[in-house]
């Protein structure tokens, strides 16, 4: 046997040892590097996450503050209800994602199984309502109308309903005191979204995942004050989820209470009268379209003239804000957002915009004075006015002869304003405008606050539109390609309009200015804008920011922050001119186009001022406008496709004034029946415990109103002149029907380009 020298194995062993050593050292280096990365470089972050994994939060929602009317009556508050909720996290742990449990739950609650399942799905761009747009980690409410028996069934059979809870919770309530709905003013709540949480996390008012936030109206505008601060208790737990101690607790802080300037009694009357006026309008025959008026929407604003505070604001169609409480059903959501229901979520007092018709004429009146014309005139109120072969008719072709601007307002003489607007258009250079044209008629509208927000403390207000030169240019630039593609020289009426707009839609033409002078053409206003303007005429010229909020009161009642009225401008008129316009508008109510609606009004004690308006809109029935004021209030009402101003809106506005001042149809004033003969100045009394006193609410709203006479709602289209007091409430004779009948197919412009055609104002 040959002995192999020991040194013969030595190189291979050494190589193996070296390789093993390298591997060991590499592993140790890698492990050390990883430990350094985890413990040194990212140590703080992982320590923080590890700590978080052992702390669980229990959120106690804050009680949301109440929204009160000016007397302390709750318009929005809270009530305890039995709420059945589902934990999406627990449901997803089940094999069928909890469908069987939800189906069983639907049977107990008497609900549709599909609707229950829809409520727990998460909202996204492709998921329609109903769905959950809050945090997926919070309990999702299924219903807030569970009975005690249903809640007991769920709790006693907990093994059959994993992930389902039934417990009392404080939920929002909209009590509609005295049947005052106030829906669009109040708004509604829905769960906070992850995006909102992220956006607000570094602000002074961050959100918790359990928060409900305001989505519209006062609930949104004053959300920060009303929301309060949720309580959070943090518990230390072990890795098995067992509580091992309480780490920290922040008590819940209830939200503040908001006192508004709304008077729920007046609000109820405003809503009722608007609805009744629309119902009555639908009974009236429109000879232009040969069908009854549609009266598809409307709005009314009651405002304090000296402060801009809103006493009542109604929009129709309306809805029940309680539909959002506890999650909204698919049927309710479709009704609130669908075209068929005409979008009741819209607050048409601040978001509804249309041509104002003749209530706009106070603005060209002031513009004419600024341009150097005399108030006294005389100006020829002819039966018609011609521009380039196009004839613009006056109301019923009436000729009043030489009159003043004041008388032109009283009888709503269109041709006086046509002539003034045309003359100013020519002074500014006509189709070849001067570089720095005065444009008094347009400039004055901006000075009156049109074309911009009034500043009301409600979200999503629209600006309306003043169709001046800059707007014309911008609008043409945005639409010229479509006009040029669609327009035809010898096509339909719409195609001819598009053809002309393609060629010269950037020009401010004579017809544009003429239509504009009577509140037609492309002019758009909102009811809140016109209420602000007429309030300014009443108070001596101050344009106030309309306000609904009056004061914010802390939960304990110790801190009261009043919301003072603020002005955003002055009317561009002298005291003399303002007094002349004021006198003319009083004449409208006593001997002009609104006189037949104010027969028997106690004019000596409560001077009434008014302006009627009937605006034409291409493709639709006429829009009714009625603007009024006294020394205390401004009231403006509009009804889309409702007919004439005094015919459709006049009776309703008169009845609101009757209720405010306690005036009977024969003109007698009963102060005991007056709801608010002078604006409410004082705030409701706060008790020592922080609660706010409020009066008892009548269960019968009819007791809070002055009933109109049987003839008060009879309508007639005689907006162009005073009706015979003996004929008030009777049907109109054929020769006194509205002027649209004889103008139905009249074109407003030809080859000379004189305006927007078929759009103009009645008085």
WOHUFEN-V745531 format. One line per field, one symbol per residue. phi: phi as a letter, one per 40 degrees, with the letter a starting at -180 (. if undefined). psi: psi as a letter, one per 40 degrees, with the letter a starting at -180 (. if undefined). burial: 1 if it has 24 or more other C-alpha atoms within 12 Angstrom, else 0. A space follows every 10 residues. Layout:
# WOHUFEN-V745531
phi->???
psi->???
burial->???
This chain:
# WOHUFEN-V745531
phi->.ccccccccd cccccccccc cccccccccc cccccccccb cbcccccccc cccbbbbbcb dcccccbbcc cgcccaabac bcbbbbccdc cccccbfgcc cccccdcccg bccccccccc cccacbbccc abbcccccdb ccabbccccc ccdcccbdcc bcgbbbacbc bcbbcfcggc cfccccgaba ccbccccccc cbccbcbbcc cbbcbafcdc cbddcccgbc cbbbbcbccc gccbiccaab ccbccccbcb ccbcccdccc cccccccccc ccccccccbg acccfcaaaa bbbcccbgcc caabbbcbac cccccggccc ccccccbccc cgfccccccb bcbaccgccc cccccccccc chccccgcbc cccabbbfgc bbccdffcbc gcaccccccc cfcccccdcc ccccccdchg cbcccbccfd ccccccccgc gaccgccbcg cbcgabcccc cdccccccbc cccccccbcb ccdccccccc cccacccccd cccccdcbgb gccbbbdccc ccccccccch hcccccbbcb abbcdcgcbb bcbccbbbib ccbcdccccc cdcccccdcb abcbcccbcg cccccbdbba acabbcbdgb ccccbabaab cbbbbbbbbc fbhccccccd cccdcccdcd cgccccgcbb cccccacbdc bccccbcccg cbcaccbccb dcccbccccd ccbcbacccc acccdcbdgc cccdcbcccc dcbdbcccab ccgbicgfba bcc
psi->hhhhideded dddddddddd dddddddddd dddddddddc dedddddddd ddeehihhhh iihiiihiad eehhdhaiih ihhhihhddd deeidffedd ddddddddef ihddddddde iihadehiii iheaheeihh hdiefiiddd ddddddfdde ghehihihih iihgeghffh dfddddaiii iiidddddde deiegiiiee ihiheiaddd dfdddddahi ihhhhhiaee ehheihdihh iihiiiihhi ehhddddddd dddddddddd deeihhedef iiidgeiiii hhihdedehh dihihhiaih eedehehiid ddddddeidd efgedhgede ehhiheaeee eddddddddd eeiiddbihh gieihhhfeh hhiihffihe ahiidddddd efhddddddd dddddddeeb egiidgidfd dddddddeei eiideifiif iieahhgadd dddddddded ddddddihdf aidddddddd dddfeeihid ddddddeffa behhiidddd ddddddddee ehhihhidhd ihhideedhh hihiiiieii hfiidddddd dddddddddd eaeedeefhe hgdddghiii hihhhhhhei iihhihhiia edihhhiihh feaicddddd dddddddddd efhideehhg ddehdgdiih diiihhidee ihiiiihheh ddeeihhiid edehiiffee ihihdeehei iiideeiied deedehieib eegeaeheha ii.
burial->0000000000 0000000000 0000000000 0000000000 0000000000 0001111111 1111111111 1111111110 1111111101 1000000110 1111110110 0000111111 1100000011 1111111111 1111110001 1011000000 1111111011 1111111111 1111111111 1111010000 0000011111 1111111111 1111111111 1101110000 0000000000 0001111111 1111111111 1111111111 1101110100 0011111111 1111111111 1111111111 1111111111 0110010000 0111111111 1111111111 1111111111 1010100011 1101101000 1111111011 0011111111 1111111111 1111110101 1000000111 1111111111 1111111111 1111111110 0100110001 0011001000 0010011111 1111111111 1111111111 1111111111 1111111111 1111111111 1111101000 0010101101 1110001101 1111111111 1111111111 1100011111 1111111101 1111111111 1111111111 1111111111 1111111111 1111101010 0011111011 0011010000 1100001000 1001111100 0111111111 1110000110 0000011111 1011001110 0011111111 111
